């Protein structure tokens, strides 16, 4: 699985003009299941995200995890993270099939919640508008193939 993490002061996701998920301080997580991914990758990604020390401590150092900071997560499906950009038109054939992608997206969000993190979600497969106030800015990219 792949994910882009953005440390935010706030974030929200809307569908058809209606906010369906929002958080205050925490992480906006754009996530994509790749072909061949299993629940193992969803578990591994959730554990890594929950434990990454990317929030400031009292001394201003990035020393706290999402769990430690008390922050929330907004999890949004993003199949375009599977893009093949060798040509001028992106190809997405490396993304998991839609039903498998949905299953792994939901599993990732559930596993993150099981880590004690408040999780808000986008709507899988929907045309969404995402708003965020990137804090830092801190933006990180993860791929379970390299964890």
C-alpha positions, -999 to +999 in steps of 0.1 A: +000+000+000+010+036-005+002+066+015+009+103+015+008+118+051+003+155+056+006+169+091-024+193+094-038+219+118-072+209+102-086+190+073-119+181+058-134+161+029-166+169+011-188+151-014-214+171-034-208+201-012-214+183+021-186+177+046-185+140+053-153+139+074-132+165+092-105+167+118-085+192+138-048+187+144-034+154+131-028+137+097-045+138+064-037+104+049-042+097+012-040+060+008-039+036-022-040-002-023-017-017-049-022-049-068-011-078-047-016-060-014-032-079+015-044-073+050-007-076+060+001-044+042-029-026+057-018-037+092+019-027+086+009+007+072-015+015+101+011+005+127+038+026+110+015+057+106+004+055+143+040+053+155+058+078+132+073+105+154+065+136+133+047+159+158+065+184+180+073+178+216+075+206+243+110+214+230+098+218+195+114+186+182+096+161+160+095+135+187+058+126+192+037+101+173+001+106+162-009+085+192+013+105+216+000+139+203-036+130+206-042+140+170-068+126+146-066+111+112-086+119+080-082+089+057-090+095+020-087+069-008-064+080-036-059+055-064-038+080-083-009+072-060-005+041-081+002+062-112+027+051-138+041+083-151+065+071-178+044+087-206+025+119-206-008+103-196-008+085-162-017+049-161-033+033-130-031-004-138-009-010-107-037+000-083-058-028-067-091-036-083-119-014-069-135-039-046-101-051-032-090-014-029-121-006-009-116-036+014-080-026+021-088+011+025-114+003+051-091-022+068-064+004+070-087+030+086-101+003+110-066-008+120-056+029+126-087+033+148-077+001+167-044+019+175-066+044+196-066+071+170-098+090+161-104+084+124-126+103+100-130+091+064-136+101+029-159+080+006-142+054-014-147+059-051-164+093-048-154+126-064-142+144-033-130+179-024-103+178+002-093+209+022-063+211+045-041+234+064-007+218+062+012+223+093+050+227+091+047+219+062+053+182+068+045+158+040+057+122+039+053+094+014+052+057+025+051+025+005+048-008+024+070-025-002+099-005+013+090-009+050 
